[in-house]
């Protein structure tokens, strides 16, 4: 039945197909913008939690939250890159209209093929771009290709060192003087032993009254991770 419907249903002309693709690309860009706003909104809550943790000298929690911000900012940078590439695809497709009017069909585009291939490796838009890839291959805009992702991962120690440097930058920028006032040796010790507790009385003294520290921190981290996914 599906084959019969495909035969009966008229194929869209190049201009109609192009408009449909551009409409969907714009929608995908709006989705990315919304996700960026959600991440940045949650990041502001985490920044406040970092300051609060630093004030009570809980540098272990502050550093853990700062790491979440580093990961979120990397995600935001990647989303901006994805959006730029989606806009570039739309622009290249627009340039194909003049050619399509002359020859009656959409011509192959090496640039579009390269951009689609790159975006198929981006987790945030991979599913959408796989659909685009099938449609554009069928329309003759790109050739069918195998997603040959190259593993460019750095040595794990180098990655950890880079993350640590970024975390320290974020921690210094957000926690400011509160963190800087702690001696270096004390800061390192607190980071190494974030879960250590001296006893019920001292624990109550370290945490402001009415603040359920562990639950709030976990909730913040969970919300930030959710909007990144």
C-alpha positions in Angstrom: 0.0 0.0 0.0 2.8 2.4 0.9 4.4 1.8 -2.5 1.1 2.6 -4.2 0.8 5.8 -2.2 4.3 6.8 -3.1 3.5 6.3 -6.8 0.2 8.3 -6.6 1.6 11.1 -4.4 3.2 13.7 -6.6 6.9 14.5 -5.9 7.6 18.0 -4.6 9.4 20.3 -7.0 12.9 21.5 -6.0 11.6 24.8 -4.7 9.0 23.1 -2.5 11.5 20.6 -1.2 14.0 23.4 -0.4 11.4 25.4 1.5 10.5 22.4 3.6 14.1 21.7 4.4 14.8 25.3 5.4 11.7 25.4 7.5 12.8 22.3 9.4 16.3 23.7 9.8 15.0 26.9 11.3 12.9 24.8 13.7 16.0 22.8 14.7 17.9 26.1 15.3 15.1 27.3 17.6 15.3 24.1 19.5 19.0 24.6 20.0 18.4 28.2 21.2 15.9 27.0 23.7 18.3 24.3 25.0 21.1 26.9 25.4 18.8 29.2 27.4 17.8 26.3 29.7 21.4 25.4 30.3 22.4 29.0 31.1 19.4 29.4 33.4 20.4 26.4 35.4 24.0 27.5 35.4 23.1 30.7 37.3 21.6 28.5 40.0 24.8 26.5 40.2 26.9 29.6 40.4 25.0 30.7 43.5 25.4 27.2 45.0 29.2 27.5 44.4 29.4 30.8 46.2 27.4 29.4 49.1 29.7 26.3 49.3 32.8 28.5 49.2 31.5 30.7 52.1 31.1 27.6 54.3 34.6 26.4 53.2 33.1 23.3 51.5 35.5 23.4 48.5 34.8 19.8 47.6 31.2 20.6 46.7 32.2 23.9 45.1 34.7 22.1 42.8 32.3 19.4 41.9 29.7 22.0 40.9 32.3 24.0 39.0 33.1 20.9 37.0 29.4 20.7 36.0 29.6 24.3 34.8 32.7 23.5 32.7 30.9 20.6 31.0 27.8 22.7 30.5 29.8 25.5 28.8 31.4 23.0 26.5 27.9 21.8 25.6 26.8 25.3 24.9 29.8 26.0 22.7 29.0 22.8 20.7 25.4 23.8 20.4 26.4 27.2 19.0 28.6 25.4 16.4 25.7 23.1 15.5 23.4 26.0 15.0 26.0 27.8 12.7 26.4 24.7 10.6 22.6 24.3 10.3 22.4 27.9 9.1 25.2 27.2 6.6 23.3 24.2 5.2 20.2 26.4 4.7 22.3 29.1 3.0 23.9 26.5 0.6 20.5 25.0 -0.2 19.2 28.5 -1.0 22.1 29.0 -3.5 20.9 25.8 -5.2 17.6 27.3 -6.2 18.9 29.2 -9.2 20.5 26.1 -10.5 17.4 24.0 -9.9 15.3 26.5 -11.8 17.6 26.0 -14.8 18.2 22.2 -14.8 14.9 21.2 -13.1 16.4 19.4 -10.1 18.6 20.0 -7.1 22.3 19.5 -7.9 24.9 17.8 -5.6 26.6 20.0 -3.1 30.0 18.9 -1.6 29.6 21.6 1.1 26.2 20.4 2.2 27.4 16.8 2.3 30.4 17.8 4.5 28.1 19.8 6.9 25.5 17.0 7.1 28.3 14.5 7.8 29.7 16.7 10.6 26.3 17.2 12.2 25.5 13.4 12.1 28.3 13.1 14.7 26.8 15.7 17.0 24.6 13.9 19.6 22.1 16.8 19.9 21.1 16.7 16.2 22.3 13.3 15.0 18.8 11.8 14.6 17.5 14.8 12.7 20.5 14.9 10.4 20.2 11.2 9.6 16.7 11.9 8.3 18.0 14.9 6.3 20.8 12.7 4.9 18.3 10.1 3.6 16.1 12.7 2.0 18.9 14.7 0.4 20.6 11.5 -0.9 17.2 10.5 -2.5 16.9 14.0 -4.0 20.4 13.9 -5.3 21.8 16.7 -3.2 24.4 14.6 -1.5 25.9 11.1 -2.1 25.3 8.2 0.3 28.2 7.9 2.7 29.3 5.9 5.7 29.7 7.8 8.9 33.4 7.2 9.5 33.9 9.0 12.7 37.6 9.4 13.5 38.6 8.9 17.2 40.5 12.1 18.0 40.3 11.6 21.8 43.3 13.0 23.7 45.2 11.1 26.3 42.9 10.8 29.4 45.5 12.5 31.6 45.7 15.5 29.3 41.9 15.7 29.3 41.8 15.6 33.1 44.5 18.2 33.3 42.6 20.5 30.9 39.4 20.1 32.9 41.1 20.8 36.2 42.5 24.0 34.8 39.1 25.1 33.6 37.5 24.1 36.9 40.0 26.2 38.8 39.3 29.2 36.5 35.5 28.9 37.0 35.9 28.4 40.7 38.1 31.5 41.1 35.8 33.6 38.9 32.6 32.6 40.7 33.7 32.0 44.3 36.1 34.9 44.2 37.7 36.0 47.4 35.9 33.5 49.5 37.8 30.7 48.0 41.1 32.6 47.6 41.1 33.4 51.4 41.6 29.7 52.1 45.3 28.5 52.3 46.3 26.4 49.4 46.9 23.3 51.5 43.5 23.6 53.1 41.8 24.0 49.7 43.5 20.9 48.4 42.7 18.9 51.5 39.0 19.9 51.3 38.8 18.9 47.6 40.4 15.5 48.3 38.0 14.8 51.2 34.7 16.4 50.3 32.6 13.8 52.1 34.5 13.8 55.4 32.5 14.9 58.4 33.9 15.7 61.8 30.7 14.9 63.7 27.1 15.8 64.1 27.8 19.0 66.1 30.5 20.3 63.8 28.5 19.4 60.7 25.6 21.4 61.9 28.0 24.3 62.6 29.5 24.2 59.1 26.2 24.1 57.3 23.8 27.0 57.6 20.5 26.2 59.4 17.7 25.0 57.2 19.9 24.1 54.3 19.9 20.4 53.3 23.3 20.7 51.5 23.7 17.3 49.9 20.2 17.0 48.6 20.2 20.6 47.1 23.6 20.0 45.4 22.5 16.7 43.9 19.3 18.3 42.7 21.2 21.2 41.0 23.6 18.8 39.4 20.8 16.6 38.1 18.9 19.5 36.6 22.0 20.8 34.9 22.8 17.4 33.5 19.2 17.0 32.3 19.1 20.2 30.2 22.5 19.3 28.7 21.2 16.0 27.4 
